[in-house]
Amino acid sequence: MGFVSSILGLFGFGVGISIGLLVGYFFFIYFESSDVKDPDIRPLAEQDSESLQRLLPELPLWVKNPDFDRVDWLNKFIEYMWPYLDKAICKTVKDTAAPIIAEQILKYKIDAVEFKTLTLGSLPPTFQGIKVYSTDEKELIMEPCLKWAANPNVTVAVKAFGLKATAQVVDLQVFALPRITMKPLVPSFPCFANIFVSLMEKYCVYALWEDGTSSLLPPLFLGLSQLISILLQPHVDFGLKLLGADLMSIPGLYRFVQELIKEQVANMYLWPRTLDVQILDIANAMKRPVGILTVKVLRAMKLKKKDLLGASDPYVKLRLTEDKLPSKKTTVKHKNLNPEWNEEFNLVVRVPGVQALELSVYDWEQVGKHDKMGMNVVPLKELPPDEPKMMTLDLLKSLDPNDSQNDKGRGQLEVELTYKPFKEEDMVKESDDLSTVEKAPEGTPPGGGLLVVIVHEAQDLEGKHHTNPFVRILFRGEERKTKPIKKSRDPRWQEEFQFMLEEPPINDKLHVEVISTSKRIGLLHPKESLGYIVVNLADVVTNKRINEKYHLIDSKNGQIQIELQWRTSS
């Protein structure tokens, strides 16, 4: 009986398969219509609301939101470069992961972890649009809409306890709308020091309203009746195989992994948390202060007189190279070829390996140009830190080593130099927040501070006769000027001026005027005002820092960007 039952079972199995194949053929193939037509294409305006809800998530973001720009050129560039970018990115990943893996496998007693295959696939990511924000700070903020349905093949082999297991990642999908901030902008390639990446919403959606506008909303507002459809949701999806089996097919695991990824990504990158990538050293790129140079001008000896009648009236002018700040000066010693000053100055050092102290001795003239009596320079890299150094410098006519006039004696200048670098922890703390106002230098009067005026740029200047603008700053009777920019309606100065004050300028005002000059002979109007502003400094004292664009008075469209800082020692 057992043998007969087995024979009948096999016979029934064969008959069942045959009948099933025959029925399936007639139901799904034989009766299938051979007249295949392309689907009907209708204009978007003729679609009903349900069809729109299905179609709108697939539309590029620049179609749905006018704030986003098309970047087809960028997608075309990535498409052409992707085979090379794929190899370069994968090589960087391997090189970066190798030391991390080598350090971690020792903790978990794993023999080896290695990439058997690593490729991002043949499908490049695409940008569905990009939004760029305009700010007055030295930064660039943009929000690209990224969609990437990739076909990667990442296979990792793990060896432990004599066994080997492989895990494979396939079918990666990433939809995201991150905020990318590149700051600060610096005059060194690639022109920004850091990249900050963050997600502004944990679950963000773009909503299309009945009036045709769109906006970015948190999920709290999804129940509003005005909401027509959800246009974009951040999304990460992938396939994971272990020992050849698809783990994502396990019931409940897919949902668990999705929620776990969202929570982890939110904990790391949800604003105000950011992914920070340092591109350049901030101190060198921005030329931030790294120390103070104390210069004590003691005396000069055996100066050569410049006046035909009587002795000269010498004074010393000192400045740091690679610095736009105006030079500092000693007092004038009248009719003295061996003057003594014993005057002390503090200069802010930004790049000690490059900068040098430039000392020049001039003969003061009541009328006309002051005559240079001699000069010399001291590279800061030759100064030991935190140690006073006495130096006696031979005065030269110029810094040209081939100048024969340098062989003639012009006297000597005696100075005492002390370079005091800032502590490392102070520099790190200062660089954490780029908008933090620096402290006032040593020697600031108690209760007072340092008023810093930074003239950035002007726009849409209008001159009736010429446009060669410079900026004149008037404060408490002191006048400071920027360099003139020839033939420019949109000049950029980026010049800094400092005023040492004994008390906060709460009741003071700053007068800033843009003036155009021309040296052409015969002009009836060699100088004309292009506009001015008057800034109340009470807000600067309260807020410590203000960086704004001001509309110029007596100008139709002219604007000027001024940054004001109030630095105190506390």
C-alpha positions in Angstrom: 0.0 0.0 0.0 2.8 2.4 0.8 4.3 1.9 -2.6 1.0 2.3 -4.4 0.3 5.6 -2.4 3.7 7.0 -3.5 3.1 6.2 -7.1 -0.4 7.8 -7.0 1.0 10.9 -5.2 3.7 11.4 -7.8 1.1 10.9 -10.6 -1.2 13.5 -9.0 1.6 16.0 -8.6 2.5 15.7 -12.3 -1.1 16.0 -13.4 -1.6 19.0 -11.1 1.4 20.9 -12.5 0.3 20.1 -16.1 -3.2 21.3 -15.5 -2.0 24.5 -13.6 0.4 25.4 -16.5 -2.4 24.9 -19.0 -4.9 27.0 -17.1 -2.3 29.7 -16.5 -1.5 29.9 -20.2 -5.1 30.4 -21.2 -5.9 32.9 -18.5 -2.7 35.1 -18.6 -1.3 34.6 -22.1 -3.8 33.2 -24.6 -6.6 35.6 -23.7 -4.2 38.6 -23.3 -4.9 41.3 -25.8 -2.3 41.5 -28.5 -3.3 45.0 -29.4 -1.0 46.9 -27.0 -1.5 50.7 -26.9 0.5 53.4 -25.4 -1.2 55.0 -22.3 -3.2 58.1 -22.9 -1.3 61.4 -22.3 -3.3 64.3 -21.0 -2.2 67.8 -20.0 -1.6 68.4 -16.3 -4.5 70.8 -16.2 -7.0 68.1 -17.2 -5.9 65.7 -14.4 -8.3 65.1 -11.5 -7.2 65.6 -7.9 -6.4 61.9 -7.4 -4.2 61.8 -10.4 -2.4 64.9 -9.3 -1.7 63.4 -6.0 0.0 60.5 -7.7 1.9 62.6 -10.2 3.1 65.7 -8.2 5.6 63.8 -6.0 7.5 62.9 -9.2 7.8 66.4 -10.6 11.0 68.4 -10.2 11.0 70.8 -7.3 11.7 73.8 -9.6 8.3 73.1 -11.2 6.4 73.2 -7.8 8.3 76.1 -6.1 9.5 79.2 -7.9 12.3 79.7 -5.3 14.1 76.7 -6.7 16.2 77.0 -9.8 16.8 74.4 -12.5 20.2 72.8 -12.6 20.1 70.6 -15.7 23.7 71.7 -16.5 24.8 70.2 -13.1 23.0 67.0 -13.7 24.5 66.7 -17.2 28.0 67.4 -15.7 27.5 64.7 -13.0 26.2 62.2 -15.6 29.4 62.6 -17.7 31.7 62.5 -14.7 29.9 59.8 -12.8 32.1 56.8 -14.0 35.2 58.7 -12.7 33.5 60.1 -9.6 32.3 56.5 -8.7 35.9 55.2 -8.7 37.3 58.3 -6.9 34.6 58.2 -4.2 35.0 54.4 -3.6 38.7 54.8 -3.3 38.3 57.6 -0.8 35.9 55.5 1.2 38.3 52.5 1.3 41.2 54.7 2.3 39.2 56.4 5.0 37.6 53.2 6.4 40.8 51.1 6.5 42.3 52.7 9.7 38.9 52.8 11.4 38.3 49.1 10.7 41.8 48.2 11.8 41.2 49.9 15.1 37.7 48.5 15.7 38.3 44.8 14.8 40.7 44.5 17.8 38.0 45.3 20.2 35.5 42.7 19.0 38.1 39.9 18.2 37.3 39.9 14.5 40.0 38.5 12.2 39.3 40.8 9.2 36.7 43.1 7.6 37.3 43.8 3.9 35.4 45.1 0.9 35.0 42.4 -1.7 33.2 44.8 -4.1 32.5 48.5 -3.8 30.8 50.4 -6.5 28.0 53.0 -6.4 26.5 51.7 -9.6 25.9 53.3 -13.0 23.1 55.6 -12.0 24.2 59.0 -10.9 22.3 61.2 -8.4 20.2 64.0 -9.8 19.3 67.4 -8.4 15.6 68.3 -8.9 16.3 71.9 -8.1 18.3 74.2 -5.8 17.5 77.2 -3.7 20.2 79.8 -2.7 19.7 82.2 0.1 21.1 85.8 0.1 22.8 87.0 3.3 25.1 89.9 4.3 27.5 87.5 6.1 30.5 85.8 4.5 28.7 82.6 3.7 26.8 80.8 1.0 23.6 78.9 2.0 21.8 76.6 -0.4 19.2 73.8 -0.3 19.6 71.2 -3.1 16.8 68.7 -3.7 18.6 65.4 -4.1 17.1 62.2 -5.7 19.1 59.2 -6.1 17.8 55.8 -7.2 21.1 53.9 -7.4 22.2 50.3 -8.2 25.3 50.0 -6.0 27.0 46.8 -5.2 28.7 47.0 -1.8 29.8 43.6 -0.5 31.6 43.3 2.8 33.3 40.1 4.1 33.7 39.5 7.8 36.0 36.8 9.1 35.9 35.7 12.7 36.4 32.4 14.6 37.3 30.6 11.4 34.0 31.5 9.8 33.3 33.9 7.0 30.1 35.9 6.4 29.3 38.4 3.6 26.8 41.3 3.6 25.7 43.0 0.5 23.9 46.4 0.0 21.9 46.8 -3.2 19.2 49.1 -4.6 19.9 52.3 -2.7 17.3 55.1 -2.8 17.9 58.5 -1.2 15.5 61.4 -1.4 16.6 64.4 0.7 16.5 68.2 1.0 19.5 69.2 3.1 20.8 72.7 3.9 24.4 73.2 2.9 26.3 76.2 4.3 29.7 77.1 3.1 31.4 79.6 5.5 33.4 81.6 6.0 34.2 82.8 2.5 37.9 83.5 2.2 40.3 84.8 -0.5 42.0 81.4 -0.7 41.0 78.5 -3.0 38.4 76.9 -2.8 37.2 80.2 -1.2 35.4 78.7 1.8 36.8 77.2 5.0 34.1 74.9 6.2 31.0 73.0 4.9 28.0 72.5 7.3 25.3 70.1 6.3 22.0 69.8 8.3 18.4 68.8 8.0 15.9 71.5 8.8 12.9 69.2 9.5 12.8 65.6 10.7 9.8 64.9 8.5 9.4 67.7 6.1 6.9 68.1 3.3 6.3 70.5 0.5 2.7 71.5 0.2 0.9 72.9 -2.8 -1.9 75.3 -1.8 -5.1 76.2 -3.6 -3.8 79.6 -4.5 -0.9 78.0 -6.5 1.8 78.8 -3.9 4.0 76.2 -2.2 5.8 76.1 1.1 7.8 73.8 3.4 5.7 72.6 6.3 6.2 70.3 9.3 3.8 67.4 9.7 1.7 69.4 12.2 -0.1 71.2 9.4 -0.9 68.2 7.2 -4.5 68.2 8.4 -5.3 71.6 7.0 -8.0 71.7 4.4 -6.0 73.9 2.1 -3.4 71.2 1.6 -3.8 69.4 -1.7 -0.9 67.0 -1.9 2.4 66.1 -0.4 5.2 66.8 -2.8 8.4 65.6 -1.1 9.4 63.5 1.8 12.9 62.7 2.9 13.5 59.0 2.2 16.3 56.4 2.5 15.8 52.9 1.3 18.1 50.0 0.4 18.3 46.3 0.0 20.5 44.2 2.4 21.6 40.6 1.7 23.3 38.4 4.2 24.8 35.1 3.0 22.7 35.6 -0.2 19.4 35.9 1.6 17.4 39.2 1.5 17.0 40.4 5.1 14.5 43.1 4.1 12.0 40.4 3.3 11.7 39.4 6.9 8.3 40.6 8.2 8.6 43.8 10.3 12.3 44.3 9.7 12.0 46.7 6.8 9.8 49.1 8.9 12.1 48.8 11.9 15.2 49.6 9.8 13.5 52.6 8.2 12.5 54.1 11.5 15.9 53.4 13.0 17.7 55.2 10.1 15.4 58.2 10.4 16.0 58.5 14.2 19.8 58.1 13.8 20.0 60.6 11.0 17.8 63.1 12.9 19.9 62.7 16.1 23.1 63.5 14.1 22.1 66.0 11.5 18.7 67.6 12.5 19.2 71.4 12.9 20.9 72.8 15.0 23.2 69.7 14.7 25.3 69.7 11.6 27.8 67.6 9.8 31.0 69.7 9.8 33.6 69.3 7.1 36.8 71.4 7.4 38.3 72.4 4.1 40.9 75.0 5.1 42.5 76.1 8.4 40.3 79.0 9.6 43.1 80.9 11.2 45.3 81.0 8.1 42.4 81.3 5.6 40.7 84.2 7.4 43.9 85.6 8.8 42.4 85.6 12.2 44.5 87.1 15.1 47.0 84.5 16.5 49.1 86.8 18.7 50.2 90.3 19.7 53.5 92.0 18.7 54.6 94.6 21.2 57.0 97.1 19.6 58.9 99.5 21.8 60.6 102.2 19.7 63.6 103.3 21.9 65.8 105.6 20.0 67.6 106.5 16.7 71.2 107.2 16.3 73.4 109.1 13.7 70.5 110.1 11.4 71.4 111.9 8.2 69.6 115.3 8.1 67.3 116.1 5.2 66.9 119.8 5.7 69.5 122.2 4.2 69.1 124.5 7.1 69.1 123.0 10.6 68.5 119.5 11.8 65.7 117.1 10.8 62.4 116.4 12.6 62.3 112.6 12.7 59.4 110.3 13.6 58.9 106.5 13.1 56.1 104.9 11.2 55.5 101.2 11.8 53.2 98.6 10.3 52.9 94.8 9.6 53.1 93.6 6.1 50.0 91.7 4.7 47.8 94.0 6.8 45.4 96.7 5.6 45.3 98.6 8.8 46.9 102.1 8.8 50.4 102.5 10.0 51.1 103.7 13.6 53.4 106.6 14.3 55.6 107.9 17.1 55.7 111.5 18.1 57.9 114.0 16.2 61.2 115.0 17.7 62.1 118.4 16.4 65.6 119.2 15.3 67.2 116.1 16.7 69.4 113.6 14.8 69.7 111.3 17.8 66.1 111.2 19.1 64.7 109.1 22.0 61.1 108.0 22.0 60.6 105.1 24.4 57.1 104.7 23.0 55.2 101.3 22.9 52.8 100.0 20.3 50.7 96.8 20.1 50.1 95.2 16.6 47.8 92.3 15.9 49.6 89.4 14.3 47.6 87.2 11.8 50.2 85.1 9.8 53.5 85.1 11.8 55.2 82.9 9.2 54.6 85.4 6.5 54.3 88.8 8.1 57.1 91.2 8.9 57.4 94.4 10.9 58.2 97.3 8.6 59.9 100.3 10.3 60.4 103.6 8.4 61.9 106.9 9.7 60.6 110.1 8.2 61.5 113.7 8.4 58.4 115.7 9.3 57.7 118.7 7.1 55.1 121.3 7.9 54.4 121.9 4.2 54.8 119.3 1.5 55.7 115.6 1.5 57.6 114.1 4.4 61.0 112.8 3.4 62.0 109.2 4.1 65.3 109.0 6.1 65.6 105.2 6.0 63.8 101.9 6.7 64.2 98.2 7.6 62.1 95.1 8.2 62.1 92.3 10.8 60.4 89.0 9.8 58.2 87.8 12.6 59.4 84.2 12.2 62.8 85.3 13.6 61.3 86.4 16.9 61.2 83.9 19.8 57.7 83.7 21.4 57.2 85.4 24.8 60.8 86.7 24.9 61.8 90.4 24.5 64.4 90.9 21.9 66.6 94.0 21.6 67.5 94.9 18.0 69.6 97.6 16.4 68.7 98.0 12.8 70.7 99.7 10.1 68.5 102.1 8.1 68.4 101.4 4.4 67.1 103.4 1.5 65.0 100.5 0.1 64.5 96.7 0.5 66.1 96.0 -2.9 69.3 94.0 -2.2 70.8 95.3 -5.4 70.3 99.0 -4.6 73.8 100.6 -4.3 72.3 103.4 -2.2 71.9 100.9 0.7 75.7 100.9 1.3 75.6 104.5 2.4 75.2 105.0 6.2 71.7 106.4 7.1 71.8 105.9 10.9 70.4 103.2 13.1 67.1 102.5 14.9 67.0 100.7 18.2 63.8 98.8 19.1 62.6 96.1 21.5 60.2 93.5 20.1 58.1 90.9 22.0 55.8 88.4 20.2 53.1 87.0 22.4 51.2 84.2 20.6 47.7 83.4 21.9 47.1 80.2 23.7 45.9 77.2 21.7 42.7 76.8 23.7 41.8 80.5 23.2 42.2 80.2 19.5 40.0 77.0 19.3 37.3 78.6 21.4 37.4 81.7 19.2 37.0 79.7 16.0 34.0 77.8 17.3 31.7 80.7 16.4 32.8 82.7 13.5 30.4 85.6 14.3 31.8 86.0 17.8 33.3 89.4 18.3 37.0 89.4 19.2 38.3 90.8 22.5 40.0 94.1 22.6 43.8 94.0 22.6 45.9 94.6 25.7 46.3 98.2 26.7 42.6 98.9 26.2 41.4 101.5 28.8 39.3 100.1 31.7 35.6 100.6 30.9 36.4 101.4 27.3 36.9 99.3 24.2 37.8 99.2 20.6 35.3 100.4 17.9 36.0 98.5 14.7 34.5 99.8 11.4 34.7 97.4 8.4 33.8 98.9 5.1 32.7 95.9 2.9 31.2 97.2 -0.4 28.8 99.6 -2.1 26.2 99.0 -4.8 24.5 101.0 -7.5 26.5 104.2 -7.0 25.6 107.1 -9.2 28.0 109.8 -10.1 26.9 112.7 -12.3 30.4 113.4 -13.6 32.6 110.4 -12.6 32.5 107.3 -10.4 35.8 106.7 -8.6 34.5 106.1 -5.1 36.2 106.0 -1.8 34.7 106.1 1.7 35.3 108.8 4.3 34.6 108.0 7.9 34.2 110.8 10.5 34.1 109.9 14.2 34.8 112.3 17.1 36.8 114.6 14.9 38.9 111.8 13.5 38.9 111.1 9.7 39.7 107.8 8.0 39.6 107.0 4.3 39.5 103.9 2.2 41.4 103.5 -1.1 39.6 104.9 -4.2 38.3 102.3 -6.7 38.5 103.6 -10.3 35.4 103.5 -12.5 33.2 101.3 -10.5 29.6 101.6 -9.5 29.8 98.4 -7.3 33.2 98.8 -5.5 34.5 96.3 -2.9 36.9 97.7 -0.3 37.0 95.2 2.6 39.0 97.7 4.7 39.0 97.8 8.5 39.4 100.9 10.8 39.8 101.0 14.6 39.1 103.6 17.2 40.4 103.2 20.7 37.8 104.7 23.2 37.9 105.3 26.9 34.1 104.8 27.2 31.3 103.1 25.2 30.0 105.4 22.4 26.4 105.1 23.5 25.5 108.7 22.5 27.8 109.0 19.5 27.1 108.7 15.8 29.3 107.6 12.9 29.3 109.6 9.7 30.1 107.6 6.6 30.2 109.3 3.2 30.9 107.9 -0.3 32.9 110.4 -2.4 34.1 110.2 -6.0 37.2 112.0 -7.1 38.9 112.6 -10.5 42.4 113.8 -11.2 41.6 114.9 -14.8 42.7 118.4 -15.4 40.0 120.9 -16.3 37.0 119.3 -14.6 34.6 121.7 -12.9 33.7 119.0 -10.4 36.8 117.1 -9.4 35.0 115.8 -6.3 31.4 115.0 -5.6 29.4 113.2 -2.9 27.6 110.0 -3.9 25.7 109.7 -0.7 26.1 109.3 3.0 24.7 107.6 6.1 24.7 108.4 9.8 24.8 105.4 12.2 23.7 105.5 15.8 26.3 103.5 17.8 24.1 102.7 20.8 22.9 99.5 19.0 26.5 98.5 18.3 27.4 98.8 22.0 24.3 96.7 23.0 24.6 94.0 20.3 28.5 94.0 20.1 28.2 93.5 16.3 26.1 94.8 13.4 26.5 93.9 9.8 23.9 95.6 7.6 23.4 97.3 4.2 22.3 100.9 4.4 20.6 103.0 1.7 22.7 106.1 1.0 21.1 109.4 1.7 21.0 111.7 -1.4 21.3 108.7 -3.6 18.6 107.2 -5.7 19.6 103.5 -5.5 23.0 103.5 -3.8 23.7 101.1 -0.9 26.7 100.5 1.3 27.5 97.5 3.6 29.1 98.4 6.9 30.1 96.1 9.7 30.5 97.6 13.2 32.0 95.8 16.2 32.4 96.9 19.8 35.3 94.9 21.4 35.9 95.0 25.1 38.5 93.2 27.2 35.8 91.4 29.3 
